[in-house]
Amino acid sequence: MYFTDRGIEELEERRGDEEVSLAWLADRLRAFVDANPDFETAIERLATFLARDDDEIDD
């Protein structure tokens, strides 16, 4: 198990039944980067991955 899996599991356990909009997610990602600028590159990569996920399925 990767260390990041713990955070993902916590997210799923705490909020797994909730429905959120992508606008809400984008707002939370911006707030995270504002508070943690060292993670800007990682969040940018995650956001790009999520934005382009549908494109990868067709390949």
MOPAC internal coordinates of N, CA, C and O (Angstrom, degrees):
PM7 1SCF
backbone

  N    0.0000 0     0.00 0     0.00 0    0    0    0
  C    1.4479 1     0.00 0     0.00 0    1    0    0
  C    1.5286 1   108.34 1     0.00 0    2    1    0
  O    1.2310 1   121.26 1   -47.38 1    3    2    1
  N    1.3127 1   115.20 1   132.62 1    3    2    1
  C    1.4593 1   120.29 1   174.71 1    5    3    2
  C    1.5167 1   109.27 1   -76.62 1    6    5    3
  O    1.2310 1   120.86 1   -26.90 1    7    6    5
  N    1.3257 1   115.95 1   153.10 1    7    6    5
  C    1.4577 1   120.96 1   178.02 1    9    7    6
  C    1.5288 1   110.70 1   -57.02 1   10    9    7
  O    1.2310 1   120.21 1   141.62 1   11   10    9
  N    1.3490 1   117.20 1   -38.38 1   11   10    9
  C    1.4650 1   120.75 1  -178.62 1   13   11   10
  C    1.5181 1   112.32 1   -65.61 1   14   13   11
  O    1.2310 1   120.28 1   157.63 1   15   14   13
  N    1.3336 1   117.06 1   -22.37 1   15   14   13
  C    1.4643 1   119.33 1   179.02 1   17   15   14
  C    1.5260 1   111.46 1   -61.12 1   18   17   15
  O    1.2310 1   120.29 1   149.24 1   19   18   17
  N    1.3160 1   117.04 1   -30.76 1   19   18   17
  C    1.4690 1   119.85 1   179.28 1   21   19   18
  C    1.5204 1   110.64 1   -61.99 1   22   21   19
  O    1.2310 1   120.73 1   135.53 1   23   22   21
  N    1.3212 1   116.20 1   -44.47 1   23   22   21
  C    1.4574 1   120.01 1   178.79 1   25   23   22
  C    1.5160 1   111.88 1   -66.15 1   26   25   23
  O    1.2310 1   120.90 1   140.30 1   27   26   25
  N    1.3181 1   115.88 1   -39.70 1   27   26   25
  C    1.4661 1   120.00 1   178.13 1   29   27   26
  C    1.5197 1   110.20 1   -65.06 1   30   29   27
  O    1.2310 1   120.27 1   138.08 1   31   30   29
  N    1.3174 1   117.08 1   -41.92 1   31   30   29
  C    1.4665 1   120.48 1   178.04 1   33   31   30
  C    1.5264 1   111.04 1   -64.22 1   34   33   31
  O    1.2310 1   120.40 1   139.62 1   35   34   33
  N    1.3315 1   116.84 1   -40.38 1   35   34   33
  C    1.4709 1   119.34 1   177.92 1   37   35   34
  C    1.5202 1   110.52 1   -63.40 1   38   37   35
  O    1.2310 1   120.50 1   137.18 1   39   38   37
  N    1.3132 1   116.64 1   -42.82 1   39   38   37
  C    1.4635 1   120.72 1   177.69 1   41   39   38
  C    1.5223 1   110.73 1   -58.22 1   42   41   39
  O    1.2310 1   120.87 1   133.49 1   43   42   41
  N    1.3171 1   115.94 1   -46.51 1   43   42   41
  C    1.4609 1   120.33 1  -179.43 1   45   43   42
  C    1.5272 1   111.69 1   -64.40 1   46   45   43
  O    1.2310 1   120.54 1   138.21 1   47   46   45
  N    1.3267 1   116.57 1   -41.79 1   47   46   45
  C    1.4646 1   120.36 1  -179.69 1   49   47   46
  C    1.5351 1   111.99 1   -66.74 1   50   49   47
  O    1.2310 1   120.54 1   137.50 1   51   50   49
  N    1.3303 1   116.58 1   -42.50 1   51   50   49
  C    1.4622 1   120.15 1  -175.80 1   53   51   50
  C    1.5201 1   113.26 1   -80.50 1   54   53   51
  O    1.2310 1   120.30 1   144.57 1   55   54   53
  N    1.3307 1   117.03 1   -35.43 1   55   54   53
  C    1.4667 1   120.05 1  -171.87 1   57   55   54
  C    1.5253 1   113.64 1  -128.29 1   58   57   55
  O    1.2310 1   120.35 1  -167.63 1   59   58   57
  N    1.3197 1   116.93 1    12.37 1   59   58   57
  C    1.4551 1   121.06 1  -175.01 1   61   59   58
  C    1.5107 1   115.31 1   -61.24 1   62   61   59
  O    1.2310 1   119.91 1   154.56 1   63   62   61
  N    1.3234 1   117.77 1   -25.44 1   63   62   61
  C    1.4630 1   120.50 1  -179.56 1   65   63   62
  C    1.5234 1   113.03 1   -91.60 1   66   65   63
  O    1.2310 1   120.30 1   173.96 1   67   66   65
  N    1.3397 1   117.03 1    -6.04 1   67   66   65
  C    1.4678 1   120.87 1  -178.28 1   69   67   66
  C    1.5228 1   110.73 1   -83.21 1   70   69   67
  O    1.2310 1   121.23 1   -26.74 1   71   70   69
  N    1.3140 1   115.26 1   153.26 1   71   70   69
  C    1.4553 1   121.17 1   170.83 1   73   71   70
  C    1.5192 1   106.93 1  -112.10 1   74   73   71
  O    1.2310 1   120.81 1   -47.60 1   75   74   73
  N    1.3307 1   116.05 1   132.40 1   75   74   73
  C    1.4584 1   120.92 1  -179.58 1   77   75   74
  C    1.5216 1   108.86 1  -130.01 1   78   77   75
  O    1.2310 1   121.26 1   -22.88 1   79   78   77
  N    1.3071 1   115.20 1   157.12 1   79   78   77
  C    1.4624 1   120.00 1   177.34 1   81   79   78
  C    1.5200 1   109.71 1   -89.37 1   82   81   79
  O    1.2310 1   120.76 1   -19.95 1   83   82   81
  N    1.3027 1   116.15 1   160.05 1   83   82   81
  C    1.4528 1   119.62 1   175.53 1   85   83   82
  C    1.5187 1   110.50 1   -67.73 1   86   85   83
  O    1.2310 1   119.97 1   151.17 1   87   86   85
  N    1.3253 1   117.65 1   -28.83 1   87   86   85
  C    1.4681 1   120.90 1   175.80 1   89   87   86
  C    1.5278 1   109.79 1   -63.78 1   90   89   87
  O    1.2310 1   119.95 1   139.46 1   91   90   89
  N    1.3336 1   117.70 1   -40.54 1   91   90   89
  C    1.4646 1   121.14 1   177.16 1   93   91   90
  C    1.5217 1   109.86 1   -63.32 1   94   93   91
  O    1.2310 1   120.54 1   134.71 1   95   94   93
  N    1.3352 1   116.57 1   -45.29 1   95   94   93
  C    1.4570 1   120.76 1   179.58 1   97   95   94
  C    1.5252 1   110.74 1   -60.83 1   98   97   95
  O    1.2310 1   120.12 1   134.67 1   99   98   97
  N    1.3171 1   117.37 1   -45.33 1   99   98   97
  C    1.4640 1   121.26 1   178.95 1  101   99   98
  C    1.5243 1   110.62 1   -59.60 1  102  101   99
  O    1.2310 1   120.42 1   138.70 1  103  102  101
  N    1.3146 1   116.81 1   -41.30 1  103  102  101
  C    1.4670 1   120.93 1   178.45 1  105  103  102
  C    1.5215 1   110.86 1   -63.00 1  106  105  103
  O    1.2310 1   119.99 1   136.93 1  107  106  105
  N    1.3198 1   117.62 1   -43.07 1  107  106  105
  C    1.4696 1   121.70 1   179.42 1  109  107  106
  C    1.5268 1   111.27 1   -66.67 1  110  109  107
  O    1.2310 1   120.25 1   141.90 1  111  110  109
  N    1.3361 1   117.13 1   -38.10 1  111  110  109
  C    1.4614 1   120.20 1   177.08 1  113  111  110
  C    1.5306 1   110.99 1   -64.77 1  114  113  111
  O    1.2310 1   120.66 1   138.84 1  115  114  113
  N    1.3441 1   116.35 1   -41.16 1  115  114  113
  C    1.4714 1   119.62 1   176.93 1  117  115  114
  C    1.5218 1   111.09 1   -62.13 1  118  117  115
  O    1.2310 1   120.48 1   136.77 1  119  118  117
  N    1.3255 1   116.69 1   -43.23 1  119  118  117
  C    1.4644 1   120.86 1   179.30 1  121  119  118
  C    1.5229 1   110.41 1   -62.66 1  122  121  119
  O    1.2310 1   120.43 1   140.83 1  123  122  121
  N    1.3251 1   116.79 1   -39.17 1  123  122  121
  C    1.4603 1   120.46 1   178.87 1  125  123  122
  C    1.5229 1   110.96 1   -64.02 1  126  125  123
  O    1.2310 1   120.34 1   135.28 1  127  126  125
  N    1.3319 1   116.96 1   -44.72 1  127  126  125
  C    1.4641 1   120.31 1  -179.93 1  129  127  126
  C    1.5262 1   110.63 1   -66.42 1  130  129  127
  O    1.2310 1   120.25 1   142.79 1  131  130  129
  N    1.3286 1   117.12 1   -37.21 1  131  130  129
  C    1.4675 1   119.87 1   176.83 1  133  131  130
  C    1.5238 1   110.69 1   -60.01 1  134  133  131
  O    1.2310 1   120.55 1   140.33 1  135  134  133
  N    1.3148 1   116.55 1   -39.67 1  135  134  133
  C    1.4637 1   121.33 1  -178.82 1  137  135  134
  C    1.5322 1   112.38 1   -82.74 1  138  137  135
  O    1.2310 1   120.48 1   157.14 1  139  138  137
  N    1.3391 1   116.68 1   -22.86 1  139  138  137
  C    1.4674 1   121.79 1  -175.50 1  141  139  138
  C    1.5311 1   110.10 1  -136.75 1  142  141  139
  O    1.2310 1   119.80 1  -110.15 1  143  142  141
  N    1.3226 1   117.99 1    69.85 1  143  142  141
  C    1.4705 1   120.01 1  -174.28 1  145  143  142
  C    1.5205 1   114.86 1   -60.49 1  146  145  143
  O    1.2310 1   119.81 1   158.90 1  147  146  145
  N    1.3168 1   117.97 1   -21.10 1  147  146  145
  C    1.4616 1   119.95 1   178.30 1  149  147  146
  C    1.5269 1   112.30 1   -65.35 1  150  149  147
  O    1.2310 1   120.25 1   161.44 1  151  150  149
  N    1.3218 1   117.13 1   -18.56 1  151  150  149
  C    1.4635 1   121.66 1  -178.41 1  153  151  150
  C    1.5313 1   112.72 1   -96.80 1  154  153  151
  O    1.2310 1   120.19 1  -169.93 1  155  154  153
  N    1.3233 1   117.24 1    10.07 1  155  154  153
  C    1.4598 1   120.84 1  -176.59 1  157  155  154
  C    1.5313 1   112.19 1   -56.16 1  158  157  155
  O    1.2310 1   119.95 1   134.73 1  159  158  157
  N    1.3175 1   117.69 1   -45.27 1  159  158  157
  C    1.4665 1   121.06 1  -178.70 1  161  159  158
  C    1.5235 1   111.34 1   -63.99 1  162  161  159
  O    1.2310 1   120.25 1   135.88 1  163  162  161
  N    1.3127 1   117.13 1   -44.12 1  163  162  161
  C    1.4697 1   120.43 1   179.88 1  165  163  162
  C    1.5300 1   111.03 1   -63.36 1  166  165  163
  O    1.2310 1   120.23 1   137.68 1  167  166  165
  N    1.3241 1   117.16 1   -42.32 1  167  166  165
  C    1.4649 1   120.19 1   179.87 1  169  167  166
  C    1.5194 1   110.42 1   -68.08 1  170  169  167
  O    1.2310 1   120.18 1   141.83 1  171  170  169
  N    1.3250 1   117.26 1   -38.17 1  171  170  169
  C    1.4657 1   121.05 1   176.48 1  173  171  170
  C    1.5232 1   110.08 1   -60.19 1  174  173  171
  O    1.2310 1   120.34 1   136.19 1  175  174  173
  N    1.3189 1   116.95 1   -43.81 1  175  174  173
  C    1.4660 1   120.73 1   179.10 1  177  175  174
  C    1.5198 1   111.69 1   -65.71 1  178  177  175
  O    1.2310 1   120.31 1   139.11 1  179  178  177
  N    1.3200 1   117.02 1   -40.89 1  179  178  177
  C    1.4683 1   120.74 1   177.59 1  181  179  178
  C    1.5239 1   110.59 1   -63.19 1  182  181  179
  O    1.2310 1   120.45 1   133.11 1  183  182  181
  N    1.3220 1   116.74 1   -46.89 1  183  182  181
  C    1.4651 1   120.29 1  -179.55 1  185  183  182
  C    1.5237 1   111.10 1   -61.45 1  186  185  183
  O    1.2310 1   120.15 1   137.91 1  187  186  185
  N    1.3186 1   117.32 1   -42.09 1  187  186  185
  C    1.4613 1   120.98 1   178.21 1  189  187  186
  C    1.5187 1   110.62 1   -64.83 1  190  189  187
  O    1.2310 1   120.25 1   138.09 1  191  190  189
  N    1.3294 1   117.12 1   -41.91 1  191  190  189
  C    1.4628 1   121.39 1   177.15 1  193  191  190
  C    1.5291 1   110.69 1   -58.86 1  194  193  191
  O    1.2310 1   120.52 1   133.23 1  195  194  193
  N    1.3282 1   116.62 1   -46.77 1  195  194  193
  C    1.4626 1   120.46 1  -179.64 1  197  195  194
  C    1.5235 1   111.48 1   -66.92 1  198  197  195
  O    1.2310 1   120.16 1   141.66 1  199  198  197
  N    1.3249 1   117.30 1   -38.34 1  199  198  197
  C    1.4661 1   120.71 1  -178.77 1  201  199  198
  C    1.5248 1   111.72 1   -67.02 1  202  201  199
  O    1.2310 1   120.51 1   146.55 1  203  202  201
  N    1.3092 1   116.63 1   -33.45 1  203  202  201
  C    1.4622 1   120.70 1  -174.42 1  205  203  202
  C    1.5217 1   113.45 1  -102.49 1  206  205  203
  O    1.2310 1   119.59 1  -173.91 1  207  206  205
  N    1.2969 1   118.39 1     6.09 1  207  206  205
  C    1.4586 1   122.14 1  -175.08 1  209  207  206
  C    1.5284 1   112.49 1   -55.92 1  210  209  207
  O    1.2310 1   119.81 1   139.34 1  211  210  209
  N    1.3178 1   117.97 1   -40.66 1  211  210  209
  C    1.4663 1   120.68 1   179.87 1  213  211  210
  C    1.5074 1   112.19 1   -63.66 1  214  213  211
  O    1.2310 1   120.08 1   145.72 1  215  214  213
  N    1.3488 1   117.45 1   -34.28 1  215  214  213
  C    1.4526 1   121.46 1   179.76 1  217  215  214
  C    1.5190 1   111.95 1   -63.18 1  218  217  215
  O    1.2310 1   120.32 1   144.84 1  219  218  217
  N    1.3230 1   116.99 1   -35.16 1  219  218  217
  C    1.4548 1   121.78 1  -177.21 1  221  219  218
  C    1.5287 1   112.15 1   -70.37 1  222  221  219
  O    1.2310 1   120.07 1   151.09 1  223  222  221
  N    1.3082 1   117.46 1   -28.91 1  223  222  221
  C    1.4735 1   121.33 1  -178.25 1  225  223  222
  C    1.5173 1   111.08 1   -65.49 1  226  225  223
  O    1.2310 1   120.20 1   144.64 1  227  226  225
  N    1.3331 1   117.22 1   -35.36 1  227  226  225
  C    1.4565 1   121.41 1  -177.35 1  229  227  226
  C    1.5258 1   113.38 1   -72.33 1  230  229  227
  O    1.2310 1   119.94 1   158.61 1  231  230  229
  N    1.3237 1   117.72 1   -21.39 1  231  230  229
  C    1.4700 1   121.19 1  -176.02 1  233  231  230
  C    1.4861 1   113.25 1   -74.48 1  234  233  231
  O    1.2310 1   120.10 1   180.00 1  235  234  233

